[in-house]
Amino acid sequence: MAKRNIPFRGNWIKEKQAEDGNFNFFINWKANHDNDLQKHLTNASPRAKYLSPTTQNELIVCCEAEIQQNIKSRMLNASFFSVMADETTDESKLSQLSICVRWSARIDSLTWLMRNYGSVMEALDTIIEESSSQSASDGRSYREAILAFEFISAVVCAQFLLGYLKPLTIALQAKDCDLVYAHSEAQTLVSVLQDLRGNVDERFHALYLRSCNIASEFEVQPTRPRATGRQRHRANAPAGSIEDHYKVNMFIPFLDHVIQHLTERFPPDLVGPLYGFYLIPAFIDKLTEDIIQTVEDTFQDELPSPDEFTQEIEKWIELCSKDNIKPISTLIETLAIALKQYYPNVNTILELLIALPVGTCSCERSFSSLRRLKTWTRSTMSEARLCGLGMLYIHRDDHVSEISPLEVLRRWDRTGNRKIELAFKDDDDDN
């Protein structure tokens, strides 16, 4: 049930003095086909049936502990591993930390909005006229927000700058992404944006005119927010005109933000490790003598047999030239053919690259799972229960979630206060 994200609990029925939940329903259904379970439910004391929410939580936590133990074992057996962490807010407005980078430009939605501004306004007008109560109120609020010149200017600026990023973001999410080329493209992109920063007056003027044209279609006058002597919640740098205000307080800060993050995510010294991706058979033709030397220098301290690196690479290139090997394009598949006894240096480099976090995709996926787990109908779920259900659901298709029911019960019974301890005596004696 936890792996399928099926809620355990349900509504309390006063007449039956029982909970109408999925967990109890499944147990009762199972009892129809299991005489021992049926006998237990019929004859056991209400305090010893082990069906309460407290027992559910204890078992969920035990399952979580088993999965954590499996993850820990895999980490200890791995040559290298990395840790990623990110944070988000759940349905209860509580901050949740995910320890495990997808990043994507939202340019498509902005481009669509700019192309269909009129259609969006017509839809909102229809909602306002034909709906009542909350829907009409929301429609008026959205209409007012969308028709604000500040919003129009923000959409135009964001769509323009994110347009530079779109090809790179799409490439980075591709299964066969050439990360070395992507790194080079990011460096080129930084150079282009820095040139844009040096010619910001002319480029922004064109964007400002575009904002004014969109605004004029809906009879919106270009305005800027009211300026105060002390502004805490938004940018308020001095500016002589409306155009200068949005250039100084919106466009330039956003442009600087993009340049800074591209520089941090794709630093020049990262190119050395990324050259290791050219050991993948699909990219092996891109290996040159200079690149091979850079790879050797970069991973020198980690190589198990650095003196034989050159000879090993020659053998590896010959292996990768075979027709049945050449199509391989992922690190995992490449590692499977780089047997450690024959290619120890290549194997080590591939293991390091697999552990290298090139994105926060894992964290983002866990956030998506969190949104499906903790909905508004389950917003009061305790942290322990949420973490346990999250581990079971997120790792449902992973080998680490293959836990033994017997081991879960043993962990649950370790306090020594469970009557179920008797169930393990024969098994313990056999061992």
C-alpha positions in Angstrom: 0.0 0.0 0.0 2.8 2.4 0.9 4.6 1.7 -2.4 1.4 2.4 -4.3 0.7 5.6 -2.3 -2.6 4.2 -1.0 -3.7 6.0 2.2 -3.9 3.7 5.2 -6.5 5.5 7.3 -10.0 6.7 6.6 -13.1 8.1 8.4 -14.1 7.1 11.9 -17.6 5.5 11.9 -19.3 6.2 15.2 -22.0 3.5 14.8 -19.4 0.8 14.2 -16.8 2.3 16.5 -14.3 1.5 13.8 -12.2 3.2 11.2 -13.3 2.8 7.5 -9.7 2.9 6.1 -7.9 1.0 3.3 -5.6 -0.7 5.8 -8.4 -2.3 7.8 -10.3 -3.1 4.7 -7.3 -5.0 3.3 -6.7 -6.8 6.6 -10.4 -7.9 6.7 -10.3 -9.0 3.1 -7.1 -11.0 3.7 -8.7 -12.7 6.7 -11.3 -14.2 4.4 -8.5 -16.2 2.9 -6.3 -16.8 5.9 -7.6 -18.8 8.8 -4.8 -17.8 11.2 -5.4 -14.1 10.6 -9.2 -14.6 10.9 -8.7 -16.4 14.2 -6.4 -13.6 15.5 -8.9 -10.9 14.6 -11.7 -12.8 16.2 -10.1 -14.0 19.4 -7.3 -11.4 20.2 -7.8 -8.7 22.7 -8.6 -5.3 21.2 -5.3 -4.1 22.6 -3.3 -7.0 21.0 -4.6 -7.0 17.4 -1.8 -4.6 16.3 -4.0 -2.7 13.9 -3.9 0.7 15.5 -2.4 3.8 13.9 0.3 3.7 16.5 1.3 0.2 15.3 1.0 1.2 11.7 3.5 4.1 12.4 5.9 1.8 14.2 5.9 -0.7 11.3 6.3 2.1 8.7 9.3 3.4 10.6 10.7 -0.1 10.8 10.3 -0.4 7.0 12.1 3.0 6.6 14.9 1.8 8.8 15.4 -1.3 6.7 15.5 0.7 3.5 18.0 3.1 5.1 20.1 0.2 6.1 20.1 -1.1 2.5 21.1 2.3 1.2 23.9 2.5 3.8 25.2 -0.9 2.8 25.2 0.1 -0.9 27.1 3.3 0.0 29.7 1.3 2.0 30.2 -1.1 -0.8 30.5 1.6 -3.4 33.9 3.1 -4.2 32.5 6.6 -4.4 29.2 8.3 -3.5 27.9 11.8 -3.4 25.2 13.5 -1.3 22.7 16.0 -2.7 20.3 18.1 -0.6 17.4 20.4 -1.4 14.5 21.9 0.4 10.8 22.5 -0.4 7.6 23.4 1.5 4.8 20.8 1.9 1.0 21.1 2.0 1.2 22.1 5.7 3.7 24.9 4.9 6.4 23.0 6.6 9.9 22.9 5.2 11.0 19.4 4.1 14.6 18.5 3.4 15.3 16.0 0.7 18.8 14.4 0.9 19.8 12.7 -2.3 19.7 18.9 -10.2 16.9 19.2 -12.4 16.6 22.8 -13.5 14.4 23.9 -16.3 13.6 27.2 -17.9 9.8 27.9 -17.8 10.2 29.7 -21.2 7.5 27.6 -23.0 4.7 28.8 -20.7 5.9 32.4 -20.9 6.1 32.3 -24.7 2.6 30.8 -24.8 1.2 33.5 -22.5 2.7 36.3 -24.7 1.3 34.7 -27.9 -2.2 34.2 -26.3 -2.5 37.2 -24.0 -5.8 38.2 -25.7 -7.2 34.6 -25.3 -6.3 34.5 -21.7 -8.1 37.8 -21.0 -11.2 36.6 -22.9 -11.2 33.4 -20.8 -10.9 35.4 -17.5 -13.7 37.8 -18.7 -15.9 34.8 -19.3 -15.2 33.4 -15.9 -16.0 36.7 -14.2 -19.3 37.1 -16.1 -20.6 33.6 -15.9 -19.3 32.4 -12.6 -20.2 33.5 -9.1 -18.6 33.6 -5.7 -15.0 32.5 -5.4 -14.4 31.7 -9.1 -15.5 35.2 -10.2 -13.4 36.8 -7.4 -10.3 34.8 -8.4 -10.9 35.7 -12.1 -11.0 39.4 -11.2 -7.8 39.0 -9.1 -6.0 37.2 -11.9 -7.2 39.8 -14.5 -5.9 42.7 -12.4 -2.6 41.0 -11.9 -2.0 40.1 -15.5 -2.9 43.6 -16.7 -0.4 45.3 -14.4 2.4 46.8 -16.4 4.9 45.5 -13.9 3.7 41.9 -14.7 3.8 42.5 -18.4 7.4 43.8 -18.2 8.5 40.9 -16.0 7.0 38.4 -18.5 8.7 40.0 -21.5 12.1 40.2 -19.7 11.9 36.6 -18.4 10.9 35.2 -21.7 13.8 37.0 -23.5 16.5 35.9 -21.1 15.2 32.3 -20.6 15.2 32.0 -24.4 19.0 31.9 -24.2 18.8 29.0 -21.7 16.2 26.8 -23.4 18.6 24.7 -25.7 21.0 24.1 -22.9 18.3 23.0 -20.4 16.8 20.6 -22.9 20.2 19.2 -23.8 21.2 18.6 -20.1 18.0 16.5 -19.6 18.7 14.3 -22.6 19.7 10.7 -21.9 22.7 10.8 -24.2 23.8 14.4 -23.3 27.3 15.3 -24.2 28.2 17.0 -20.9 31.6 18.3 -22.3 29.8 20.0 -25.1 27.1 21.2 -22.8 29.8 22.7 -20.5 31.4 24.5 -23.5 28.0 25.7 -24.5 27.4 27.1 -21.0 30.7 29.0 -21.2 29.7 30.4 -24.5 26.3 31.4 -23.1 28.0 33.2 -20.2 30.1 35.1 -22.7 27.0 36.1 -24.7 25.1 37.3 -21.6 28.1 39.3 -20.4 28.2 41.1 -23.8 24.5 41.7 -23.4 25.2 43.1 -19.9 27.7 45.6 -21.5 25.1 46.7 -24.0 22.1 46.6 -21.7 20.7 50.1 -22.5 20.0 49.3 -26.2 18.8 45.7 -25.7 16.4 46.6 -22.8 15.0 49.5 -24.8 13.7 47.1 -27.4 12.1 44.9 -24.6 10.5 48.0 -23.0 8.9 49.0 -26.3 7.6 45.4 -26.6 6.1 45.6 -23.2 4.4 48.9 -24.1 3.0 47.4 -27.2 1.4 44.5 -25.3 0.1 46.9 -22.7 -1.4 49.3 -25.3 -3.5 46.4 -26.7 -5.4 46.4 -23.4 -5.3 50.1 -22.7 -2.7 49.7 -19.9 -0.5 52.7 -19.2 3.2 52.2 -18.4 3.6 52.8 -14.7 6.1 51.9 -12.0 5.4 51.0 -8.4 5.2 53.7 -5.8 8.7 54.7 -4.5 9.3 55.2 -0.8 12.3 56.3 1.1 12.8 52.9 2.7 11.7 49.9 0.7 12.1 46.4 2.2 10.0 44.0 0.0 11.1 44.9 -3.5 13.9 46.6 -5.5 13.8 50.4 -5.2 17.0 51.6 -6.8 16.7 55.3 -8.0 15.7 55.7 -11.6 14.7 58.8 -13.6 12.1 57.2 -16.0 9.8 54.3 -16.0 12.0 52.5 -18.5 15.1 53.1 -16.3 13.2 51.8 -13.3 12.5 48.4 -14.9 15.9 48.2 -16.4 17.7 48.9 -13.1 15.3 47.1 -10.7 14.2 44.1 -12.8 16.2 43.3 -16.0 19.7 43.9 -14.8 19.3 42.0 -11.5 17.8 39.0 -13.3 20.5 39.1 -16.0 23.2 39.2 -13.3 21.5 36.3 -11.5 21.5 34.1 -14.6 25.2 34.9 -15.3 26.2 34.1 -11.7 24.4 30.8 -11.6 25.7 29.6 -14.9 29.2 30.5 -13.8 28.7 28.6 -10.5 27.2 25.5 -12.1 29.7 25.3 -15.0 33.0 26.5 -13.6 36.0 26.3 -16.0 37.8 23.8 -13.7 34.9 21.3 -14.2 35.9 20.6 -17.8 38.7 18.2 -16.7 36.3 15.7 -14.9 33.8 16.1 -17.7 36.3 14.9 -20.3 35.9 11.5 -18.6 32.5 11.2 -20.3 34.4 10.7 -23.6 35.3 7.2 -22.3 31.7 6.2 -23.1 31.8 4.2 -26.3 29.3 6.5 -28.1 31.7 9.4 -27.5 35.0 7.6 -27.8 35.8 9.1 -31.2 36.1 12.5 -29.5 39.1 11.4 -27.4 42.3 13.1 -28.5 45.8 12.8 -27.0 45.4 16.2 -25.2 42.0 15.1 -23.8 43.5 11.8 -22.6 46.3 13.6 -20.9 43.8 16.0 -19.2 41.8 13.0 -18.0 44.9 11.4 -16.6 46.0 14.6 -14.8 42.5 15.2 -13.4 42.0 11.7 -11.9 45.7 11.0 -11.1 45.2 10.8 -7.3 42.4 8.2 -7.7 43.7 5.9 -10.3 44.7 2.5 -9.0 47.3 1.9 -11.7 48.4 5.3 -13.0 51.6 4.0 -14.6 49.6 1.8 -17.0 46.9 4.4 -17.8 48.1 5.0 -21.4 48.2 1.3 -22.3 44.8 0.7 -20.8 43.3 3.6 -22.7 44.6 2.1 -26.0 42.9 -1.2 -25.1 39.7 0.5 -24.1 39.5 2.5 -27.4 39.9 -0.8 -29.3 37.2 -2.4 -27.2 34.8 0.5 -27.8 35.3 0.4 -31.6 33.5 -3.0 -31.8 30.0 -2.8 -33.4 28.2 -4.3 -30.4 29.9 -1.9 -28.0 29.9 1.3 -30.0 26.1 2.2 -29.4 26.5 2.3 -25.6 25.8 5.9 -24.5 25.3 5.8 -20.7 27.7 5.6 -17.8 25.9 2.7 -16.2 26.1 0.6 -19.4 29.7 1.6 -19.9 30.6 0.6 -16.3 29.1 -2.9 -16.9 31.7 -3.6 -19.7 34.6 -1.9 -17.9 35.6 -4.9 -15.8 37.8 -3.9 -13.0 40.4 -6.7 -13.4 41.0 -5.7 -17.0 40.3 -1.9 -17.0 40.9 -0.7 -13.4 41.6 2.9 -14.3 38.7 3.3 -16.6 36.4 1.5 -14.1 37.5 4.0 -11.3 36.9 7.0 -13.5 33.5 5.8 -14.5 32.5 5.2 -10.9 33.6 8.7 -10.0 31.6 10.2 -12.8 28.5 8.2 -11.8 28.8 9.7 -8.3 29.3 13.2 -9.7 26.0 15.1 -9.2 25.4 17.1 -12.4 21.9 18.1 -11.3 19.3 18.0 -8.6 16.9 15.7 -10.5 16.7 13.2 -7.6 15.7 15.9 -5.1 13.1 17.3 -7.5 11.6 13.9 -8.1 11.3 13.4 -4.3 9.5 16.7 -4.1 7.0 15.5 -6.8 6.5 12.4 -4.7 5.9 14.5 -1.6 3.2 16.4 -3.3 1.4 13.2 -4.1 2.0 11.9 -0.6 1.0 14.8 1.6 -2.1 16.2 0.1 -4.6 18.6 1.7 -6.6 15.6 3.0 -3.4 14.2 4.7 -1.9 17.5 5.8 -1.8 16.5 9.5 0.4 13.5 8.9 3.2 13.2 11.4 6.9 13.6 10.3 7.8 10.0 11.2 4.9 8.6 9.2 5.6 10.9 6.2 9.3 10.0 6.1 8.6 6.3 6.3 5.9 6.4 3.6 8.1 8.6 1.5 11.0 6.1 1.6 8.7 3.3 0.6 7.0 5.2 -2.2 10.1 6.9 -3.6 12.2 3.7 -3.7 9.3 1.4 -4.8 11.1 0.4 -8.0 14.6 0.3 -6.4 16.4 -2.8 -5.1 16.8 -1.1 -1.7 13.1 -1.4 -1.1 13.3 -5.2 -1.3 13.1 -5.7 2.4 12.3 -8.8 4.3 9.0 -8.8 6.2 10.6 -11.1 8.8 13.4 -8.5 9.4 10.8 -5.7 9.7 9.0 -7.7 12.4 12.3 -8.5 14.2 13.1 -4.8 14.2 9.6 -4.0 15.5 10.0 -6.6 18.2 13.4 -5.5 19.5 12.0 -3.7 22.5 11.1 -7.1 24.0 7.6 -6.0 24.9 5.8 -7.6 22.1 3.8 -10.8 22.4 4.7 -11.6 18.8 8.2 -12.4 20.1 7.1 -16.0 20.4 6.8 -16.2 16.6 10.5 -16.0 16.2 11.7 -18.6 18.8 11.6 -21.7 16.5 13.3 -19.8 13.7 16.0 -18.5 16.1 16.6 -22.0 17.4 17.1 -23.4 13.9 19.7 -20.7 13.2 
